[in-house]
Amino acid sequence: MAPILNAGASGERAPMRKAFLGTLLYLPIALVGLAFTWT
């Protein structure tokens, strides 16, 4: 947790924003895959 706290303190927001966008793009794909496996 130390590196995450240090990154937040230094103000590096680009990697966090990139990860956030990545999760936003991956969530619908994961949900569709889950629906296909359940049907």
C-alpha positions as CSV (number, residue, x, y, z in Angstrom):
1,M,0.0,0.0,0.0
2,A,3.0,2.3,0.4
3,P,3.6,2.8,-3.3
4,I,0.0,3.6,-3.9
5,L,0.0,6.2,-1.1
6,N,3.2,7.7,-2.5
7,A,1.8,7.8,-6.0
8,G,-1.3,9.6,-4.7
9,A,0.8,12.0,-2.7
10,S,3.1,12.9,-5.6
11,G,0.0,13.8,-7.6
12,E,0.5,11.2,-10.4
13,R,-3.1,10.9,-11.7
14,A,-2.4,9.7,-15.2
15,P,-1.8,6.0,-14.3
16,M,-4.8,5.9,-12.0
17,R,-7.0,7.5,-14.7
18,K,-5.7,5.0,-17.2
19,A,-6.5,2.1,-14.9
20,F,-9.9,3.5,-14.2
21,L,-10.7,3.8,-17.9
22,G,-9.3,0.2,-18.4
23,T,-11.7,-1.1,-15.8
24,L,-14.6,0.8,-17.2
25,L,-13.9,-0.7,-20.6
26,Y,-13.4,-4.2,-19.2
27,L,-16.5,-4.3,-16.9
28,P,-19.1,-4.6,-19.7
29,I,-17.0,-7.3,-21.5
30,A,-16.8,-9.3,-18.3
31,L,-20.5,-8.9,-17.7
32,V,-21.3,-10.1,-21.2
33,G,-18.9,-13.0,-20.8
34,L,-20.6,-13.9,-17.5
35,A,-24.0,-13.8,-19.1
36,F,-22.9,-16.1,-21.9
37,T,-21.4,-18.6,-19.5
38,W,-24.6,-18.6,-17.4
39,T,-27.1,-19.0,-20.2
